[in-house]
Amino acid sequence: MTLARQIEEQKILRRRNGSNRPLSLSGAVWDGHRSVRVNDGSRMIGLATAAYSYAMTDAEKVEAAERIAALWNLAAAHGWTTAEINQMAARAAGLEA
């Protein structure tokens, strides 16, 4: 991590009283185009975008962003951790014994 990014992160954490807030249970909102935002409790912040996926068509970018929001919300609604999601994916793909 660069020094500039370290300073930026320190400022963010200072505004949050030193706490990294887990976003995994926060709802995501698809913007209807290529981006997904999540509510961090006080405002909507950028979570993901397919805007710079130049190998995708615009329709594919829209589908990707919508799918990210839908899957994020499914996981949040069930309270699944990232580790649990990865385990489910591995089982579904037949990669887990």
C-alpha positions in Angstrom: 0.0 0.0 0.0 1.4 3.4 -0.9 2.0 6.1 1.7 -0.7 8.2 0.1 -3.3 5.4 0.4 -2.2 4.7 4.0 -2.9 8.4 4.8 -6.3 8.3 3.0 -7.3 5.2 4.9 -6.3 6.7 8.2 -8.6 9.7 7.5 -11.5 7.3 6.6 -11.0 5.4 9.8 -10.7 8.5 11.9 -14.2 9.6 10.6 -15.5 6.2 11.7 -13.9 6.3 15.2 -11.2 3.8 14.1 -13.6 1.1 13.0 -13.8 -0.8 9.7 -17.5 -1.4 9.3 -18.4 -4.7 7.7 -20.4 -4.1 4.6 -21.4 -7.7 4.0 -24.8 -7.4 5.6 -25.6 -4.0 4.0 -28.0 -3.9 1.1 -26.7 -3.2 -2.4 -28.4 -1.0 -4.9 -27.9 -1.5 -8.7 -27.9 1.9 -10.4 -29.8 0.5 -13.5 -26.7 0.9 -15.6 -23.1 -0.4 -14.8 -22.5 0.3 -11.1 -23.5 -1.1 -7.7 -23.6 1.0 -4.5 -23.9 -0.1 -0.8 -25.4 1.8 2.1 -22.7 2.2 4.8 -25.1 3.5 7.3 -24.8 7.2 6.5 -24.6 7.3 2.7 -24.4 5.3 -0.5 -20.8 4.4 -1.5 -19.4 2.7 -4.6 -19.1 -1.0 -4.3 -18.5 -2.3 -7.8 -18.6 -1.2 -11.4 -18.4 -2.9 -14.8 -17.9 0.5 -16.5 -14.3 -0.2 -17.3 -14.7 -3.7 -18.6 -13.9 -2.8 -22.2 -14.1 -6.3 -23.5 -17.8 -6.4 -22.6 -20.7 -4.9 -24.5 -22.9 -2.4 -22.7 -25.6 -5.0 -22.2 -23.1 -7.4 -20.6 -21.9 -4.6 -18.3 -25.5 -3.9 -17.2 -26.1 -7.6 -16.6 -22.9 -7.9 -14.6 -23.7 -5.0 -12.3 -27.3 -6.2 -11.8 -26.0 -9.7 -10.9 -23.5 -8.4 -8.5 -26.2 -6.4 -6.7 -28.6 -9.4 -6.7 -26.0 -11.8 -5.3 -24.8 -9.3 -2.7 -28.3 -8.8 -1.5 -29.0 -12.6 -1.4 -25.9 -13.2 0.7 -26.8 -10.2 3.0 -30.3 -11.4 3.5 -29.1 -14.8 4.6 -26.2 -13.5 6.6 -23.7 -15.5 4.6 -20.0 -14.8 5.1 -17.6 -14.7 2.1 -16.1 -18.0 3.3 -19.6 -19.6 3.4 -20.3 -18.4 -0.1 -17.0 -19.8 -1.4 -17.8 -23.1 0.2 -21.2 -23.2 -1.4 -19.7 -22.4 -4.8 -17.1 -25.1 -4.4 -19.8 -27.7 -3.4 -21.9 -26.6 -6.4 -18.9 -27.0 -8.7 -18.1 -30.4 -7.3 -14.8 -29.1 -6.0 -15.4 -29.9 -2.3 -15.5 -33.4 -0.9 
